[in-house]
Amino acid sequence: MKQLILIRHAKSCWDNTLTDIKRPLKNRGLKDAELVSNQLSRDLENLDISPDLILISTAERTKLTAKIFIKNLKWNDIEAQLNSDLYDFSGETAFNVITTCPNHVNTLVLFGHNPAFTLLASQLGSDFIENIPTSGVVILTFNVDSWESIENGETIKRVFPRDLKISK
């Protein structure tokens, strides 16, 4: 069994003086990443999921998001690597990252971008997802032994910031 956890970066700041890859997080992004990662921490205990490898896009906003999630989920002892192929918006290179993952890794966490992650979640999972929002998480499982064989997975969990906020 293979498990894939897709985490889209938190809301970023659109300061026009910075290149796209260097954009940091907005305050709202920081708050949403805290909110979602704390909820995910509770959810993962119930699902008995523990990552084997964390791969992070090289964009500043993604690195900052990963730092918050790793801290709140107590994933500090899990191998985490920056991966420039996850700075991808089409999904092609991100899909290649997944399918070339070593097979000793059973649970893979990716921090990256849209529209790539929404496309991957919808194409690989059992649910159509219109949009993974910033700080959104989708967990997929695949009944296979090899990452190169993944297809027709099951969407077992979604955690989106808007679903955690109490409307007033």
C-alpha positions, -999 to +999 in steps of 0.1 A: +000+000+000+013+035-009+000+067+007+004+101-009-002+134+011-004+165-011-001+198+007-005+230-012+015+260+001-002+286+023-015+319+010+015+339-003+023+376-004+021+392-039+048+418-034+056+428-070+093+435-062+099+397-057+101+370-082+075+342-080+098+317-064+108+342-036+073+352-025+068+347+013+036+339+032+009+364+041-003+366+077-035+348+066-013+320+051+006+316+084-027+313+103-042+289+079-011+267+078-012+265+117-050+257+116-048+230+090-016+214+104-030+212+139-062+196+126-042+172+104-021+162+135-053+150+151-066+133+119-034+114+112-034+098+147-068+083+139-057+072+104-024+057+117-004+075+090+032+083+094+054+097+065+086+081+053+098+110+031+089+147+027+096+165-005+093+202-007+092+226-037+121+251-037+097+281-036+100+302-005+063+300+003+064+263+001+094+260+023+078+282+049+045+262+048+065+229+052+083+243+082+050+250+100+035+216+091+067+197+101+068+215+135+031+210+143+030+174+131+062+165+149+078+153+117+112+167+126+128+132+125+115+124+090+138+129+060+128+161+043+144+173+010+140+202-013+130+192-048+130+217-077+108+194-098+079+202-074+081+239-085+056+227-111+023+240-122+012+215-149+016+184-127+039+166-152+072+169-132+054+164-099+038+132-112+073+121-123+086+128-087+059+105-074+063+077-098+101+076-094+100+076-056+119+047-041+096+018-033+108+015+003+089+047+009+053+038+017+040+072+027+052+102+007+044+139+016+047+165-011+046+203-006+038+221-038+016+242-060-016+245-080-029+238-105-006+207-104-018+194-071-055+197-079-050+179-112-030+151-095-055+147-067-084+145-091-067+123-116-052+099-091-079+099-064-115+087-062-130+121-058-131+150-082-116+180-065-123+213-081-096+232-063-071+225-035-070+258-017-039+273-002-029+253+030-052+225+017-043+188+022-055+158+003-045+122+013-047+094-013-040+057-009-031+032-036-033-006-033+001-012-051+036-020-040+053+003-065+050+041-070+053+036-108+021+016-107-001+042-090-035+049-105-071+047-094-063+055-058-087+063-031-092+098-017-093+091+021-090+126+036-093+163+027-084+191+051-092+226+038-089+258+059-125+270+050-139+238+065-122+245+098-132+281+102-164+288+122-188+311+103-201+339+124 
